[in-house]
Amino acid sequence: MAELSVTDLTKRFDAGPAALDAVSATVQAGEFVALLGPSGCGKTTLLRLIAGFERPSAGRITLGGDVMADATRFVAPEDRGIGIVFQSYALWPHMSVAGNVAYPLEVRGVPRAARAARVAEALALTGLTELAGRMPAQLSGGQRQRVALARCLVFEPRAMLLDEPLANLDLSLRAAMQDVFAQFHRRTGATMLYVTHDQAEALALADRVAVMERGRIRQFAAPELLYREPADCFVAGFVGEGAVVSARPTGAATPEGCIVEVLGQRIAARARSRSPSHVSIRPEDIRLGDDGPLRGQVTGATYLGGRFRLTLDVAGETLVAFAAQRAHPGEAVGLSIEAPWAFEDPQPVLGPDFGGPDIGGAHRTGRALRA
């Protein structure tokens, strides 16, 4: 498998804003990277440029050190050695499972004996050996997706692109297929780029996640870092659950960061910046108890199995907390906020109330962020 890299990659379709705006990123050989973002953020455009379905307006794409596209060179899709798994599966309805998987080898002229061996290996790896003779119409959605995965794998691509491959499956089957994709990656060590708008998928599957918005990558990091240390208000709002609240730095430092004033209270926050403008308050950062310095009113309670998700109105802001016991709307609770992440937002993001697009239900301040 090969390293995949894009440098200052730009794509314009008309005179308006660029669909992809000077994006630079590298997927290491054997790494599983997810492109995550709302509709229209540029993630599918980036995938299509890497696949060779579109020509970049500017920038460079390299695979294993070989230039796939730049100002002077453009390698056709079929010559890039890249495998693609589509949302729609794209299976040949008149071919059996084995026939679909064998097709990429047939068009490449692989001899019959070698072709049969590689098809058998791909079917075994994806758990399809017993279904080799079935037609696509006889398969479930999850089985069809595994056929598409096997067909992609069989010609040993240098990298694999997956375009929202689980979007057409129901919730329980999607969870099962997440395990299939994770096991597949562990067994093959494939370089994989996975496009999704589902943050749960991205965080569960990927080694690193690139969060995209308006044609740019806002943060590219491991899932746990995106959740615990978002780079800006957009990432804090789009990834995970909690709230983004304005903060005022006091100038006082702590071993982990600084003291900020939030909701009228001085709170020790984790931070790298000494002049943060906001804090990301996750449910894990909130401790409920009558001795808490803040008072809140319960506005909603949802049972999640083993715990309750509470929405709280605290000084006019909506926070999210987890509780072991049910609370009822209108009930008053005490709470404290412990070690939230404080950051300096480098680029304001406008929500729909401020003349900009919706960023997943969160504005720059105080709106609860839903998963």
Secondary structure by P-SEA (a helix, b strand, c coil): cbbbbbccbbbbcccccccccbbbbbbcccbbbbbcccccccaaaaaaaaaccccccccccccccccccccccccccccccbbbbcccccccccccaaaaaaaaaaaacccaaaaaaaaaaaaaaaccccccccccccccaaaaaaaaaaaaacccccbbbbccccccccaaaaaaaaaaaaaaaaacccbbbbbcccaaaaaacccbbbbbccccccccccaaaaaaccccaaaaaaccccbbbbbbbcccccccbbbbbccccccccccccccccbbbbccccccccccccbbbbbccccccccbbbbbbbcccbbbbbcccccccccbbbbbbbcccccccccbbbbccccccccccccccccccccc
